[in-house]
Amino acid sequence: MNAPDLEKVAKRVVWFKTPADTLKDEKLFLAHLMTYGTLSDISTALTYFSENDFKAVLDDPPPGVFDRRSWVYWNVRYHREPVPPLPLRNIPSF
């Protein structure tokens, strides 16, 4: 995807990967956007991704990305109430 405006958003919300690598993983990018993005970032992304793409992230979220506030906001925005539990990262014990 060659979209300079979207690459700027990707660079800002997923600071630990290159924008090109970030945009290859749509679910990870959108989850970070939904957690760390500004309204402007989200508006930019909505020109490339559909509302259904955002909803799909809520159906299978990457664990450890969403904070509670963002998780509740996006679930309420898409009328998913009661809000399901926040996805948890499984950390194996040693």
Backbone torsions as a table, in degrees:
resi	resn	phi	psi	omega
1	MET	NA	120.5	-180.0
2	ASN	-105.6	88.5	-178.6
3	ALA	-138.6	96.8	-175.9
4	PRO	-55.1	-37.6	-179.7
5	ASP	-66.9	-38.8	178.8
6	LEU	-71.3	-35.1	177.2
7	GLU	-63.7	-36.4	176.5
8	LYS	-62.9	-42.0	178.0
9	VAL	-64.0	-46.0	-179.5
10	ALA	-59.1	-41.2	180.0
11	LYS	-63.8	-36.0	-177.5
12	ARG	-76.8	-41.8	-174.0
13	VAL	-88.8	-21.2	175.4
14	VAL	-125.1	83.1	-171.0
15	TRP	-75.6	-13.3	-173.9
16	PHE	-98.6	5.0	177.1
17	LYS	-134.6	161.5	174.1
18	THR	-72.3	153.3	177.5
19	PRO	-55.8	-39.7	-179.6
20	ALA	-62.2	-44.8	178.3
21	ASP	-66.6	-39.7	179.1
22	THR	-59.8	-46.3	-175.6
23	LEU	-72.4	-13.6	175.0
24	LYS	-72.9	-24.9	-179.9
25	ASP	-109.1	84.6	-173.7
26	GLU	-55.7	-45.2	-177.2
27	LYS	-63.0	-45.0	179.8
28	LEU	-64.9	-42.8	178.4
29	PHE	-60.1	-50.1	-177.2
30	LEU	-65.6	-36.5	177.6
31	ALA	-63.0	-43.7	177.2
32	HIS	-65.9	-40.1	177.6
33	LEU	-60.6	-43.7	-178.4
34	MET	-68.1	-20.0	179.4
35	THR	-97.0	-42.8	-171.8
36	TYR	-112.6	-7.1	-174.7
37	GLY	-76.5	153.1	173.4
38	THR	-88.9	171.3	176.2
39	LEU	-59.3	-37.3	177.9
40	SER	-64.8	-42.2	177.7
41	ASP	-60.5	-44.3	-178.7
42	ILE	-66.0	-40.9	177.5
43	SER	-60.4	-43.2	177.4
44	THR	-60.8	-47.6	-177.8
45	ALA	-63.3	-33.6	-179.0
46	LEU	-68.8	-10.7	173.1
47	THR	-81.8	-14.8	-178.9
48	TYR	-114.2	-25.7	-177.6
49	PHE	-122.6	150.1	-179.3
50	SER	-90.6	167.0	173.9
51	GLU	-59.3	-35.6	178.6
52	ASN	-64.6	-32.1	175.4
53	ASP	-63.5	-41.5	178.3
54	PHE	-65.5	-43.7	178.9
55	LYS	-61.7	-37.3	-179.5
56	ALA	-61.9	-32.7	177.4
57	VAL	-64.4	-37.1	178.6
58	LEU	-69.3	-27.5	178.8
59	ASP	-73.2	-29.3	-178.2
60	ASP	-144.8	67.7	-173.9
61	PRO	-75.6	144.5	173.3
62	PRO	-70.9	127.6	-178.6
63	PRO	-66.3	145.9	175.8
64	GLY	87.3	1.9	-179.4
65	VAL	-98.1	-51.8	-175.6
66	PHE	-72.3	139.1	166.4
67	ASP	-93.1	166.8	-174.6
68	ARG	-58.3	-46.2	-177.0
69	ARG	-59.3	-47.4	-179.4
70	SER	-66.1	-41.4	179.7
71	TRP	-59.5	-47.1	179.7
72	VAL	-65.5	-45.8	-178.9
73	TYR	-55.2	-52.6	-174.7
74	TRP	-68.2	-35.3	177.1
75	ASN	-67.3	-41.4	177.3
76	VAL	-67.2	-40.1	179.0
77	ARG	-56.6	-36.8	-179.5
78	TYR	-100.7	22.4	172.9
79	HIS	57.1	39.2	177.9
80	ARG	-102.0	80.4	-178.7
81	GLU	-126.5	139.3	3.0
82	PRO	-68.3	151.0	-178.5
83	VAL	-67.6	128.1	178.3
84	PRO	-67.3	162.9	179.0
85	PRO	-60.4	148.6	176.4
86	LEU	-61.2	133.1	178.9
87	PRO	-64.5	137.4	-177.7
88	LEU	-110.1	147.7	176.0
89	ARG	-85.5	131.7	178.8
90	ASN	-89.0	111.4	-180.0
91	ILE	-107.3	114.4	-178.2
92	PRO	-67.7	145.9	177.2
93	SER	-84.8	155.3	-178.1
94	PHE	-103.0	NA	NA
